[in-house]
């Protein structure tokens, strides 16, 4: 027989678990952060992942780093509703839960799932090769998921991935989705020498730009993000840091200000004093600002 104290503890855990679930359904368009942390272990933040909700459905998923698989479940998003998955680049904190999502997709979707990622270079494989190394039925790390790339496997009812690769040598945006009143374009951004994409979504007369990791040295990104209703940028390094992979808070603020975005969301935080980073960013950006957190919802206006 359970002791009263144990019963109370179980009830409390149930309440906490229920409270952590949060859906964005209800707004015409909304952004939900699945993971607001970086690659370092963080007890409060999963790694990078974002949903774009349109009405009652989560239609787009961008990145799926460690911890975002459970956040996807907590968000009450449905794999069957997704119109596309966009991957910015192949660092583990942006991709490591993709296998978990596909393993958990059994009988969750009947249509192929469009998925987009960058072309490769000498430090990272082409996105299609990356997926083959993970899921190929004979040579992949997860051969049991071979059906996601089209292999016929008895009893496997996981969705086939419809893979598209964006050429990161192109200097102009590439349209990767155009359906049901929603368009998505991808644009290369500088993340040291790792091929990386930002994504811009246009739907219901609003636009959302998902920057992902970048160092902020390409002025063309300002044009790509110009006038967006919401811009999500990563605040991965402390003020004054000299890291070729990431933009400093000052650079993030300058980009948002120059792009004249209506609202800035910062996310993907490193383990540093966030208040100091925001103060530095605020020297350069004067518009509306949201400091991101896991499962946070932001209506797009």
C-alpha positions, 0 to 999 in steps of 0.5 A: 500500500502506498504511503500518503507522502508517496501519493502526494509526490506522485500527484505533484509529479503529475501536475508538473508534467501536465503543466509543462505541456503547452500548445500554440493552437488558437492563434492564426500564426504562432511560433513555438520554441521547442528548445532554447538552449545550445549544445551544453547540457542545460537542466532547463533548456533543450537544444535547438528546435522550433515549430510554426503553428497555423491555426490549430496545426503545427505546420513547420518544424525547424531543427530538432536538437537534443531534448526537442523530441519530448518537447514536440510531444509536450507541444501537442503537435502532430507529425501528420500535420507537418508540411515540412521539416527544415534543417539548418545545419548538421551540428548535433544540437540541431539534428540529434533527435531526428532519429527519435522523431522518425522512430516514434513516427510509426503509424503517425503519418501516411503521406511522405514528409518533406525535409530540407537541408544544406548541401555539403563541403569538405567539413560536412556531408550533403544532407541527403548523404547525411540521411543515408548514413543514418537510415540506409537499410544496409549501411545506415547507423539506424538500419531499422529506419530504412523505410524512411528512405524508401526501403521496403520493410515488412511491418514498417509504417513510418513516413518516407522522407521526401528529401530536398537539398539546398545548394549553399553556394547560391547567393540568392534565396531558394524556394523550398515549399509553396502549398496551402498559402504558405511559402518557405525560402532558404538562404545560406548564412555564415556559420564558420565554414559549415554549410548552414541555412536560414528559413523565411516563412510567409503565410497569412500575410505575415512573415517569420525568419528562423536565423539559426546559428550564424556569425552575422557577417553577410549583409545579405541576411539583413535583406533576407530578414527585412521587415519580418513580423518575427525574427528568431536569432541565436544568442549563443555567445557572451558580449565581446566574445571572439567566436567565428561560429556565432554573432555577438549580442551586439551583432544580433541587435544590429541585424534586427535593427537594420532589418527593421523587424517588428519583433525579435526573439532570441534563443539558443543560449549559451551558459553565460549571463543572459541579462548582460547579453540582453543589455548589450543587444539593447544598445543596438536594437530598440524594438520589441524583444522576447527572451526565449524559453522552452515551449514558449508561444509567440503569436505572430502579428 
